[in-house]
């Protein structure tokens, strides 16, 4: 997400949080891998970047 934010005009964590409806701290925790977003939040983040969900978030066994 950090790269996507940079490519989107250097969007801040706070900016993304406002667009998605979460706090900057939540975005920071997601980026750090300390928090997994809800499915709704993940879809909203992907929508902000106009990317498929799988392109923004990956899952490994």
C-alpha positions as CSV (number, residue, x, y, z in Angstrom):
1,X,0.0,0.0,0.0
2,X,2.9,2.4,0.7
3,X,3.9,2.2,-3.0
4,X,0.3,2.7,-4.1
5,X,0.0,5.8,-1.9
6,X,3.2,7.2,-3.3
7,X,2.0,6.6,-6.9
8,X,-1.3,8.3,-6.0
9,X,0.4,11.6,-5.6
10,X,2.2,10.8,-2.4
11,X,-1.1,10.3,-0.5
12,X,-0.5,10.3,3.3
13,X,-1.8,7.5,5.6
14,X,-4.2,10.1,7.0
15,X,-5.5,10.9,3.5
16,X,-6.1,7.3,2.8
17,X,-7.7,6.7,6.2
18,X,-10.1,9.6,5.6
19,X,-11.1,8.2,2.2
20,X,-11.6,4.7,3.6
21,X,-13.2,5.7,6.9
22,X,-10.5,4.6,9.3
23,X,-7.8,6.3,11.3
24,X,-4.2,6.9,10.2
25,X,-3.1,4.5,12.8
26,X,-5.2,1.8,11.3
27,X,-3.6,2.4,7.9
28,X,-0.1,2.3,9.5
29,X,-0.9,-1.0,11.3
30,X,-2.1,-2.5,8.0
31,X,1.0,-1.4,6.2
32,X,3.2,-2.8,9.0
33,X,1.5,-6.1,8.8
34,X,0.3,-5.8,12.4
35,X,-3.4,-5.6,11.5
36,X,-5.5,-7.4,8.9
37,X,-8.3,-5.1,7.6
38,X,-11.9,-6.2,7.5
39,X,-13.0,-7.4,4.1
40,X,-15.1,-4.2,3.7
41,X,-12.1,-2.0,4.5
42,X,-9.8,-4.0,2.2
43,X,-12.3,-3.5,-0.7
44,X,-12.5,0.2,0.1
45,X,-8.8,0.6,0.0
46,X,-8.6,-1.3,-3.3
47,X,-11.3,1.0,-4.7
48,X,-9.4,4.1,-3.7
49,X,-6.5,2.9,-5.8
50,X,-8.8,1.6,-8.6
51,X,-7.1,-1.8,-8.3
52,X,-8.4,-5.4,-7.9
53,X,-8.3,-6.5,-4.3
54,X,-5.7,-9.2,-5.0
55,X,-3.4,-6.6,-6.4
56,X,-3.5,-4.6,-3.2
57,X,-3.6,-7.5,-0.7
58,X,-2.0,-10.9,-0.9
59,X,-2.3,-14.0,1.2
60,X,0.3,-16.6,1.8
61,X,-0.2,-20.0,3.6
